[in-house]
Amino acid sequence: MLINFNEIKEVKVPGMNNGTGEMSARMYMGDAGKIIPCRIHAGGSIGMHRHETSDDINYIISGKGKAVCDGQEEILTAGTCHICKKGSEHSIVNTGDEDLVMLTVVVER
């Protein structure tokens, strides 16, 4: 199966999960989950939210940020991967001056 994200329309999402600022994303959704190349723009965040039915895997491609997962703060830089397991809650904040670029994979289980 080939997914061509160049053919998927990029959407802008203001205040994702009651976060701040804006993010841009292209999203593939299937029965088993989602694959989402995305960018949290400078000054933006994804607000605190719980993953009731899925694991949320966020691989950082570029930029700087931080995640808070179940009260634990994690520093995000290129090459790091933040995982929010099913039943946990997290937020992600862009702490840099450029986009925080990441590939998010949501695995339903």
MMTF fields as JSON, N, C-alpha, C and O atoms, coordinates in Angstrom:
{
  "mmtfVersion": "1.0.0",
  "mmtfProducer": "UNKNOWN",
  "numBonds": 435,
  "numAtoms": 436,
  "numGroups": 109,
  "numChains": 1,
  "numModels": 1,
  "chainsPerModel": [1],
  "groupsPerChain": [109],
  "chainIdList": ["A"],
  "bondAtomList": [4, 2, 8, 6, 12, 10, 16, 14, 20, 18, 24, 22, 28, 26, 32, 30, 36, 34, 40, 38, 44, 42, 48, 46, 52, 50, 56, 54, 60, 58, 64, 62, 68, 66, 72, 70, 76, 74, 80, 78, 84, 82, 88, 86, 92, 90, 96, 94, 100, 98, 104, 102, 108, 106, 112, 110, 116, 114, 120, 118, 124, 122, 128, 126, 132, 130, 136, 134, 140, 138, 144, 142, 148, 146, 152, 150, 156, 154, 160, 158, 164, 162, 168, 166, 172, 170, 176, 174, 180, 178, 184, 182, 188, 186, 192, 190, 196, 194, 200, 198, 204, 202, 208, 206, 212, 210, 216, 214, 220, 218, 224, 222, 228, 226, 232, 230, 236, 234, 240, 238, 244, 242, 248, 246, 252, 250, 256, 254, 260, 258, 264, 262, 268, 266, 272, 270, 276, 274, 280, 278, 284, 282, 288, 286, 292, 290, 296, 294, 300, 298, 304, 302, 308, 306, 312, 310, 316, 314, 320, 318, 324, 322, 328, 326, 332, 330, 336, 334, 340, 338, 344, 342, 348, 346, 352, 350, 356, 354, 360, 358, 364, 362, 368, 366, 372, 370, 376, 374, 380, 378, 384, 382, 388, 386, 392, 390, 396, 394, 400, 398, 404, 402, 408, 406, 412, 410, 416, 414, 420, 418, 424, 422, 428, 426, 432, 430],
  "bondOrderList": [1, 1, 1, 1, 1, 1, 1, 1, 1, 1, 1, 1, 1, 1, 1, 1, 1, 1, 1, 1, 1, 1, 1, 1, 1, 1, 1, 1, 1, 1, 1, 1, 1, 1, 1, 1, 1, 1, 1, 1, 1, 1, 1, 1, 1, 1, 1, 1, 1, 1, 1, 1, 1, 1, 1, 1, 1, 1, 1, 1, 1, 1, 1, 1, 1, 1, 1, 1, 1, 1, 1, 1, 1, 1, 1, 1, 1, 1, 1, 1, 1, 1, 1, 1, 1, 1, 1, 1, 1, 1, 1, 1, 1, 1, 1, 1, 1, 1, 1, 1, 1, 1, 1, 1, 1, 1, 1, 1],
  "groupList": [{"groupName": "MET", "atomNameList": ["N", "CA", "C", "O"], "elementList": ["N", "C", "C", "O"], "formalChargeList": [0, 0, 0, 0], "bondAtomList": [1, 0, 2, 1, 3, 2], "bondOrderList": [1, 1, 2], "singleLetterCode": "M", "chemCompType": "L-PEPTIDE LINKING"}, {"groupName": "LEU", "atomNameList": ["N", "CA", "C", "O"], "elementList": ["N", "C", "C", "O"], "formalChargeList": [0, 0, 0, 0], "bondAtomList": [1, 0, 2, 1, 3, 2], "bondOrderList": [1, 1, 2], "singleLetterCode": "L", "chemCompType": "L-PEPTIDE LINKING"}, {"groupName": "ILE", "atomNameList": ["N", "CA", "C", "O"], "elementList": ["N", "C", "C", "O"], "formalChargeList": [0, 0, 0, 0], "bondAtomList": [1, 0, 2, 1, 3, 2], "bondOrderList": [1, 1, 2], "singleLetterCode": "I", "chemCompType": "L-PEPTIDE LINKING"}, {"groupName": "ASN", "atomNameList": ["N", "CA", "C", "O"], "elementList": ["N", "C", "C", "O"], "formalChargeList": [0, 0, 0, 0], "bondAtomList": [1, 0, 2, 1, 3, 2], "bondOrderList": [1, 1, 2], "singleLetterCode": "N", "chemCompType": "L-PEPTIDE LINKING"}, {"groupName": "PHE", "atomNameList": ["N", "CA", "C", "O"], "elementList": ["N", "C", "C", "O"], "formalChargeList": [0, 0, 0, 0], "bondAtomList": [1, 0, 2, 1, 3, 2], "bondOrderList": [1, 1, 2], "singleLetterCode": "F", "chemCompType": "L-PEPTIDE LINKING"}, {"groupName": "GLU", "atomNameList": ["N", "CA", "C", "O"], "elementList": ["N", "C", "C", "O"], "formalChargeList": [0, 0, 0, 0], "bondAtomList": [1, 0, 2, 1, 3, 2], "bondOrderList": [1, 1, 2], "singleLetterCode": "E", "chemCompType": "L-PEPTIDE LINKING"}, {"groupName": "LYS", "atomNameList": ["N", "CA", "C", "O"], "elementList": ["N", "C", "C", "O"], "formalChargeList": [0, 0, 0, 0], "bondAtomList": [1, 0, 2, 1, 3, 2], "bondOrderList": [1, 1, 2], "singleLetterCode": "K", "chemCompType": "L-PEPTIDE LINKING"}, {"groupName": "VAL", "atomNameList": ["N", "CA", "C", "O"], "elementList": ["N", "C", "C", "O"], "formalChargeList": [0, 0, 0, 0], "bondAtomList": [1, 0, 2, 1, 3, 2], "bondOrderList": [1, 1, 2], "singleLetterCode": "V", "chemCompType": "L-PEPTIDE LINKING"}, {"groupName": "PRO", "atomNameList": ["N", "CA", "C", "O"], "elementList": ["N", "C", "C", "O"], "formalChargeList": [0, 0, 0, 0], "bondAtomList": [1, 0, 2, 1, 3, 2], "bondOrderList": [1, 1, 2], "singleLetterCode": "P", "chemCompType": "L-PEPTIDE LINKING"}, {"groupName": "GLY", "atomNameList": ["N", "CA", "C", "O"], "elementList": ["N", "C", "C", "O"], "formalChargeList": [0, 0, 0, 0], "bondAtomList": [1, 0, 2, 1, 3, 2], "bondOrderList": [1, 1, 2], "singleLetterCode": "G", "chemCompType": "PEPTIDE LINKING"}, {"groupName": "THR", "atomNameList": ["N", "CA", "C", "O"], "elementList": ["N", "C", "C", "O"], "formalChargeList": [0, 0, 0, 0], "bondAtomList": [1, 0, 2, 1, 3, 2], "bondOrderList": [1, 1, 2], "singleLetterCode": "T", "chemCompType": "L-PEPTIDE LINKING"}, {"groupName": "SER", "atomNameList": ["N", "CA", "C", "O"], "elementList": ["N", "C", "C", "O"], "formalChargeList": [0, 0, 0, 0], "bondAtomList": [1, 0, 2, 1, 3, 2], "bondOrderList": [1, 1, 2], "singleLetterCode": "S", "chemCompType": "L-PEPTIDE LINKING"}, {"groupName": "ALA", "atomNameList": ["N", "CA", "C", "O"], "elementList": ["N", "C", "C", "O"], "formalChargeList": [0, 0, 0, 0], "bondAtomList": [1, 0, 2, 1, 3, 2], "bondOrderList": [1, 1, 2], "singleLetterCode": "A", "chemCompType": "L-PEPTIDE LINKING"}, {"groupName": "ARG", "atomNameList": ["N", "CA", "C", "O"], "elementList": ["N", "C", "C", "O"], "formalChargeList": [0, 0, 0, 0], "bondAtomList": [1, 0, 2, 1, 3, 2], "bondOrderList": [1, 1, 2], "singleLetterCode": "R", "chemCompType": "L-PEPTIDE LINKING"}, {"groupName": "TYR", "atomNameList": ["N", "CA", "C", "O"], "elementList": ["N", "C", "C", "O"], "formalChargeList": [0, 0, 0, 0], "bondAtomList": [1, 0, 2, 1, 3, 2], "bondOrderList": [1, 1, 2], "singleLetterCode": "Y", "chemCompType": "L-PEPTIDE LINKING"}, {"groupName": "ASP", "atomNameList": ["N", "CA", "C", "O"], "elementList": ["N", "C", "C", "O"], "formalChargeList": [0, 0, 0, 0], "bondAtomList": [1, 0, 2, 1, 3, 2], "bondOrderList": [1, 1, 2], "singleLetterCode": "D", "chemCompType": "L-PEPTIDE LINKING"}, {"groupName": "CYS", "atomNameList": ["N", "CA", "C", "O"], "elementList": ["N", "C", "C", "O"], "formalChargeList": [0, 0, 0, 0], "bondAtomList": [1, 0, 2, 1, 3, 2], "bondOrderList": [1, 1, 2], "singleLetterCode": "C", "chemCompType": "L-PEPTIDE LINKING"}, {"groupName": "HIS", "atomNameList": ["N", "CA", "C", "O"], "elementList": ["N", "C", "C", "O"], "formalChargeList": [0, 0, 0, 0], "bondAtomList": [1, 0, 2, 1, 3, 2], "bondOrderList": [1, 1, 2], "singleLetterCode": "H", "chemCompType": "L-PEPTIDE LINKING"}, {"groupName": "GLN", "atomNameList": ["N", "CA", "C", "O"], "elementList": ["N", "C", "C", "O"], "formalChargeList": [0, 0, 0, 0], "bondAtomList": [1, 0, 2, 1, 3, 2], "bondOrderList": [1, 1, 2], "singleLetterCode": "Q", "chemCompType": "L-PEPTIDE LINKING"}],
  "groupTypeList": [0, 1, 2, 3, 4, 3, 5, 2, 6, 5, 7, 6, 7, 8, 9, 0, 3, 3, 9, 10, 9, 5, 0, 11, 12, 13, 0, 14, 0, 9, 15, 12, 9, 6, 2, 2, 8, 16, 13, 2, 17, 12, 9, 9, 11, 2, 9, 0, 17, 13, 17, 5, 10, 11, 15, 15, 2, 3, 14, 2, 2, 11, 9, 6, 9, 6, 12, 7, 16, 15, 9, 18, 5, 5, 2, 1, 10, 12, 9, 10, 16, 17, 2, 16, 6, 6, 9, 11, 5, 17, 11, 2, 7, 3, 10, 9, 15, 5, 15, 1, 7, 0, 1, 10, 7, 7, 7, 5, 13],
  "groupIdList": [1, 2, 3, 4, 5, 6, 7, 8, 9, 10, 11, 12, 13, 14, 15, 16, 17, 18, 19, 20, 21, 22, 23, 24, 25, 26, 27, 28, 29, 30, 31, 32, 33, 34, 35, 36, 37, 38, 39, 40, 41, 42, 43, 44, 45, 46, 47, 48, 49, 50, 51, 52, 53, 54, 55, 56, 57, 58, 59, 60, 61, 62, 63, 64, 65, 66, 67, 68, 69, 70, 71, 72, 73, 74, 75, 76, 77, 78, 79, 80, 81, 82, 83, 84, 85, 86, 87, 88, 89, 90, 91, 92, 93, 94, 95, 96, 97, 98, 99, 100, 101, 102, 103, 104, 105, 106, 107, 108, 109],
  "secStructList": [7, 7, 7, 7, 4, 4, 4, 1, 7, 7, 3, 3, 3, 3, 6, 4, 4, 4, 7, 1, 1, 3, 3, 3, 3, 7, 7, 3, 3, 3, 6, 6, 3, 3, 3, 3, 3, 3, 3, 3, 7, 6, 6, 7, 3, 3, 3, 3, 3, 3, 7, 1, 1, 3, 3, 3, 3, 3, 3, 3, 3, 3, 1, 3, 3, 3, 3, 3, 3, 6, 6, 3, 3, 3, 3, 3, 3, 6, 6, 7, 3, 3, 3, 3, 7, 6, 6, 7, 3, 3, 3, 3, 3, 3, 7, 1, 1, 1, 7, 3, 3, 3, 3, 3, 3, 3, 3, 3, 7],
  "xCoordList": [0.843, 0.0, 0.88, 1.807, 0.597, 1.338, 0.437, -0.703, 0.948, 0.242, 1.068, 2.223, 0.503, 1.198, 0.667, -0.39, 1.42, 0.977, 0.998, 0.391, 1.69, 1.64, 0.252, -0.091, -0.543, -1.895, -2.963, -4.149, -2.55, -3.491, -3.446, -2.37, -4.58, -4.664, -4.179, -4.575, -3.316, -2.864, -3.962, -4.528, -4.251, -5.24, -4.552, -3.567, -5.075, -4.583, -5.565, -6.779, -5.012, -5.837, -5.481, -4.396, -6.392, -6.121, -6.468, -7.481, -5.621, -5.918, -6.232, -7.24, -5.386, -5.631, -5.787, -4.917, -6.876, -7.175, -7.043, -6.471, -7.577, -7.539, -6.125, -5.849, -5.23, -3.884, -3.861, -4.909, -2.658, -2.501, -2.013, -1.523, -2.153, -1.61, -2.245, -3.428, -1.42, -1.931, -0.947, 0.262, -1.485, -0.649, -1.153, -2.309, -0.281, -0.64, -0.395, 0.585, -1.294, -1.161, -1.78, -2.701, -1.241, -1.833, -2.136, -1.275, -3.336, -3.724, -4.225, -5.089, -3.641, -4.174, -4.882, -4.305, -6.129, -6.884, -7.294, -7.835, -7.035, -7.43, -8.045, -8.13, -8.471, -9.096, -8.17, -8.624, -6.893, -5.933, -5.34, -4.646, -5.608, -5.071, -4.861, -5.511, -3.935, -3.687, -2.184, -1.389, -1.813, -0.447, -0.553, -1.284, 0.189, -0.006, 1.331, 1.901, 1.85, 2.966, 2.41, 1.442, 3.034, 2.46, 3.527, 4.681, 3.107, 3.975, 3.195, 2.115, 3.752, 3.201, 3.997, 5.213, 3.314, 3.992, 4.513, 4.026, 5.508, 6.116, 5.03, 4.097, 5.163, 4.191, 2.976, 2.089, 2.917, 1.739, 1.914, 3.021, 0.784, 0.8, -0.415, -1.418, -0.295, -1.428, -1.778, -0.931, -3.008, -3.405, -3.452, -3.451, -3.491, -3.535, -4.785, -5.896, -4.586, -5.695, -5.315, -4.131, -6.302, -6.09, -6.291, -7.158, -5.494, -5.645, -6.33, -5.684, -7.616, -8.428, -8.3, -8.388, -8.091, -8.151, -6.902, -6.869, -5.879, -4.737, -3.431, -3.417, -2.318, -0.991, -0.732, -1.132, -0.058, 0.258, 1.782, 2.419, 2.356, 3.803, 4.181, 3.655, 5.088, 5.466, 6.977, 7.732, 7.415, 8.838, 9.166, 8.528, 10.154, 10.502, 11.513, 12.59, 11.139, 11.992, 12.877, 14.069, 12.289, 13.068, 12.326, 11.129, 13.068, 12.493, 12.769, 13.454, 12.203, 12.376, 11.02, 10.16, 10.85, 9.596, 9.692, 10.765, 8.546, 8.473, 7.116, 6.111, 7.128, 5.893, 5.749, 6.739, 4.515, 4.225, 3.276, 2.172, 3.718, 2.922, 2.783, 3.771, 1.548, 1.261, 2.141, 2.653, 2.306, 3.053, 4.558, 5.247, 5.087, 6.529, 6.863, 6.271, 7.803, 8.216, 9.333, 10.271, 9.216, 10.22, 10.63, 9.773, 11.921, 12.43, 12.452, 12.939, 11.921, 11.822, 12.784, 12.762, 13.624, 14.527, 14.57, 14.082, 15.15, 15.234, 15.839, 16.876, 15.171, 15.646, 15.096, 15.364, 14.326, 13.703, 12.286, 11.698, 11.75, 10.408, 9.655, 10.093, 8.535, 7.665, 6.499, 5.837, 6.252, 5.144, 4.191, 4.595, 2.929, 1.868, 1.058, 0.331, 1.191, 0.527, -0.967, -1.424, -1.714, -3.153, -3.44, -2.803, -4.401, -4.788, -4.055, -4.422, -3.015, -2.235, -2.742, -3.521, -2.28, -2.625, -1.352, -0.368, -1.398, -0.209, -0.544, -1.664, 0.47, 0.423, 1.788, 2.782, 1.824, 3.076, 3.128, 2.165, 4.268, 4.438, 5.656, 6.714, 5.512, 6.655, 7.349, 6.77, 8.583, 9.333, 10.36, 11.095, 10.422, 11.408, 10.831, 9.662, 11.687, 11.296, 10.865, 10.388, 11.029, 10.646, 9.583, 9.259, 9.045, 8.053, 8.64, 9.811, 7.834, 8.162, 7.566, 6.348, 8.428, 7.98, 8.063, 9.105, 6.978, 6.961, 6.074, 5.199, 6.338, 5.489, 4.78, 5.419, 3.465, 2.645, 1.976, 1.38, 2.083, 1.406, 0.523, 1.008, -0.772, -1.739, -2.15, -2.699, -1.879, -2.157, -3.336, -3.232, -4.45, -5.622, -5.392, -4.857, -5.791, -5.671, -6.689, -6.74],
  "yCoordList": [-1.187, 0.0, 1.239, 1.351, 2.146, 3.396, 4.544, 4.65, 5.399, 6.617, 7.781, 7.944, 8.584, 9.734, 10.996, 11.516, 11.474, 12.652, 13.918, 14.922, 13.882, 15.021, 15.194, 16.279, 14.141, 14.192, 14.436, 14.527, 14.54, 14.79, 16.273, 16.827, 16.902, 18.336, 18.649, 17.999, 19.657, 20.12, 20.979, 21.854, 20.72, 21.519, 22.279, 21.81, 23.448, 24.252, 24.068, 24.18, 23.781, 23.508, 24.511, 24.439, 25.453, 26.388, 25.741, 25.054, 25.972, 25.543, 24.064, 23.712, 23.182, 21.731, 21.283, 21.55, 20.613, 20.136, 21.26, 21.068, 22.428, 23.62, 24.131, 24.759, 23.856, 24.397, 25.817, 26.433, 26.337, 27.713, 27.707, 26.694, 28.833, 28.991, 28.049, 27.719, 27.63, 26.857, 25.763, 25.901, 24.673, 23.63, 23.323, 23.591, 22.761, 22.33, 20.833, 20.326, 20.122, 18.664, 18.099, 18.672, 16.961, 16.116, 14.808, 14.283, 14.267, 13.122, 11.958, 12.102, 10.783, 9.532, 8.828, 8.657, 8.421, 7.703, 6.34, 6.236, 5.288, 3.931, 3.273, 3.886, 2.036, 1.321, 1.14, 1.155, 0.972, 0.69, 1.948, 1.87, 3.117, 4.351, 5.435, 5.456, 6.342, 7.506, 7.699, 7.32, 8.29, 8.742, 10.22, 10.595, 11.063, 12.501, 13.238, 13.504, 13.577, 14.509, 15.897, 16.363, 16.55, 17.819, 18.789, 18.421, 20.039, 21.109, 21.94, 22.449, 22.068, 23.02, 24.3, 24.32, 25.358, 26.612, 27.285, 27.022, 28.157, 28.857, 29.47, 30.102, 29.276, 29.811, 28.928, 29.265, 27.802, 26.94, 25.733, 25.382, 25.109, 23.897, 23.039, 23.505, 21.771, 20.854, 20.736, 20.353, 21.058, 21.065, 19.677, 18.666, 19.65, 18.402, 17.611, 18.142, 16.335, 15.457, 14.012, 13.678, 13.164, 11.761, 10.869, 11.134, 9.821, 8.827, 7.601, 6.749, 7.523, 6.459, 5.133, 4.067, 5.198, 3.973, 3.732, 2.794, 4.563, 4.471, 4.877, 5.567, 4.425, 4.945, 6.064, 5.968, 7.129, 8.273, 8.399, 8.704, 8.164, 8.157, 9.396, 9.607, 10.212, 11.471, 11.528, 11.741, 11.335, 11.387, 12.807, 13.33, 13.428, 14.813, 14.864, 14.271, 15.583, 15.734, 16.972, 16.922, 18.086, 19.307, 20.221, 20.067, 21.17, 22.116, 21.709, 20.725, 22.514, 22.287, 22.357, 23.161, 21.503, 21.532, 20.782, 20.344, 20.641, 19.822, 19.137, 19.665, 17.951, 17.208, 17.033, 16.907, 17.028, 16.664, 15.479, 15.591, 14.34, 13.114, 12.562, 12.203, 12.498, 12.029, 12.748, 12.136, 14.064, 14.884, 14.914, 15.694, 14.098, 14.04, 14.916, 14.753, 15.839, 16.702, 16.043, 15.481, 16.122, 15.574, 16.66, 17.342, 16.819, 17.789, 17.122, 16.002, 17.818, 17.285, 18.017, 19.245, 17.255, 17.79, 16.788, 15.665, 17.201, 16.324, 14.974, 14.909, 13.907, 12.56, 11.923, 10.751, 12.678, 12.092, 11.656, 12.096, 10.786, 10.253, 10.251, 9.637, 10.934, 10.981, 10.025, 10.083, 9.14, 8.192, 8.405, 8.376, 8.618, 8.701, 7.414, 7.213, 6.551, 5.241, 5.351, 6.305, 4.377, 4.284, 4.476, 3.852, 5.341, 5.633, 6.81, 7.278, 7.296, 8.426, 9.726, 9.733, 10.838, 12.156, 12.945, 12.804, 13.782, 14.565, 15.853, 16.066, 16.715, 17.93, 18.088, 17.538, 18.844, 19.12, 20.616, 21.194, 21.24, 22.68, 22.944, 22.351, 23.827, 24.293, 25.36, 26.416, 25.1, 26.056, 26.833, 27.65, 26.592, 27.244, 28.384, 28.747, 28.94, 30.053, 29.581, 30.379, 28.278, 27.694, 26.634, 26.306, 26.103, 25.037, 23.829, 23.498, 23.181, 21.88, 20.866, 20.691, 20.196, 19.292, 17.861, 17.433, 17.129, 15.76, 14.865, 15.318, 13.581, 12.564, 11.875, 11.28, 11.957, 11.349, 10.107, 10.129, 9.023, 7.766, 7.401, 7.222, 7.29, 6.916, 5.471, 5.146, 4.614, 3.192, 2.831, 2.902, 2.447, 2.034, 0.659, -0.221, 0.461, -0.866, -1.046, -2.104],
  "zCoordList": [0.0, 0.0, 0.0, 0.803, -0.88, -0.988, -0.56, -1.012, 0.309, 0.701, 0.173, 0.567, -0.702, -1.255, -0.576, -0.936, 0.412, 1.16, 0.307, 0.68, -0.838, -1.76, -2.355, -2.824, -2.339, -2.894, -1.824, -2.142, -0.566, 0.524, 0.865, 1.093, 0.899, 1.159, 2.57, 3.538, 2.667, 3.972, 4.597, 3.942, 5.857, 6.573, 7.691, 8.261, 7.998, 9.11, 10.262, 10.09, 11.442, 12.61, 13.704, 14.28, 13.997, 15.086, 16.44, 16.568, 17.431, 18.796, 18.944, 19.557, 18.392, 18.458, 19.911, 20.74, 20.215, 21.578, 22.609, 23.683, 22.267, 23.124, 23.37, 24.393, 22.42, 22.494, 21.969, 21.772, 21.743, 21.268, 19.823, 19.324, 19.169, 17.822, 16.812, 16.89, 15.864, 14.731, 14.346, 14.533, 13.803, 13.224, 11.828, 11.5, 11.01, 9.662, 9.579, 10.124, 8.892, 8.842, 7.566, 6.985, 7.156, 6.124, 6.83, 7.536, 6.661, 7.469, 6.631, 5.766, 6.928, 6.396, 7.547, 8.62, 7.329, 8.357, 7.824, 6.723, 8.61, 8.278, 9.503, 10.567, 9.353, 10.456, 11.651, 12.795, 11.398, 12.471, 13.09, 14.104, 12.485, 13.044, 12.01, 10.965, 12.321, 11.482, 11.302, 12.161, 10.179, 9.939, 9.581, 8.664, 10.319, 10.19, 10.15, 11.208, 8.976, 8.926, 9.292, 8.691, 10.286, 10.735, 11.21, 11.43, 11.364, 11.839, 12.855, 12.558, 14.047, 15.011, 14.801, 14.99, 14.413, 14.089, 15.361, 16.461, 15.192, 16.326, 17.202, 16.704, 18.514, 19.467, 19.662, 20.445, 18.964, 19.017, 19.915, 20.324, 20.208, 21.025, 20.726, 20.186, 21.093, 21.135, 22.606, 23.414, 22.964, 24.366, 24.985, 24.284, 26.307, 27.068, 26.678, 26.679, 26.345, 25.986, 26.277, 26.331, 26.463, 26.82, 25.599, 24.767, 25.497, 24.441, 25.029, 25.638, 24.844, 25.432, 24.693, 25.304, 23.365, 22.563, 21.72, 20.924, 21.881, 20.965, 21.627, 22.645, 21.016, 21.318, 20.314, 19.154, 20.764, 19.911, 19.86, 20.868, 18.684, 18.51, 17.7, 16.608, 18.229, 17.6, 17.393, 18.342, 16.141, 15.799, 15.344, 14.43, 15.976, 15.676, 14.531, 14.602, 13.482, 12.295, 12.424, 12.12, 12.878, 13.094, 14.059, 14.303, 14.596, 15.542, 16.981, 17.258, 17.896, 19.325, 20.011, 19.649, 21.003, 21.731, 23.033, 23.447, 23.673, 24.87, 24.896, 24.42, 25.467, 25.689, 27.191, 27.912, 27.651, 29.031, 28.943, 28.409, 29.473, 29.412, 30.824, 31.464, 31.297, 32.658, 33.681, 34.619, 33.48, 34.424, 34.209, 34.866, 33.319, 33.046, 31.842, 30.775, 32.004, 30.906, 30.106, 30.671, 28.778, 27.871, 26.875, 26.313, 26.658, 25.687, 24.313, 24.165, 23.316, 21.954, 21.025, 20.936, 20.338, 19.324, 18.168, 18.291, 17.065, 15.886, 16.276, 16.935, 15.856, 16.118, 17.379, 17.644, 18.168, 19.353, 19.024, 18.037, 19.866, 19.648, 20.971, 21.943, 21.0, 22.179, 21.946, 20.911, 22.921, 22.82, 23.988, 25.151, 23.662, 24.662, 24.541, 23.568, 25.537, 25.491, 25.764, 26.393, 25.291, 25.523, 27.015, 27.864, 27.321, 28.695, 29.31, 30.388, 28.629, 29.136, 28.543, 27.59, 29.131, 28.584, 28.356, 29.081, 27.326, 26.987, 26.274, 25.809, 26.203, 25.395, 24.74, 25.212, 23.648, 22.951, 22.664, 22.16, 22.99, 22.825, 21.946, 22.156, 20.967, 20.185, 21.019, 21.276, 21.447, 22.264, 21.453, 22.008, 20.155, 19.303, 18.49, 18.624, 17.639, 16.761, 15.385, 14.578, 15.1, 13.81, 14.042, 15.183, 12.958, 13.077, 13.805, 13.62, 14.624, 15.192, 14.231, 14.179, 13.467, 12.405, 12.914, 13.41, 12.792, 13.29, 12.445, 11.707, 12.585, 11.979, 13.13, 13.997, 13.135, 14.186, 13.635, 12.558, 14.387, 14.039, 15.214, 16.331, 14.965, 15.991, 15.735, 14.682, 16.707, 16.567, 17.47, 18.694, 16.861, 17.623, 18.208, 17.534, 19.461, 20.063, 21.171, 21.797]
}
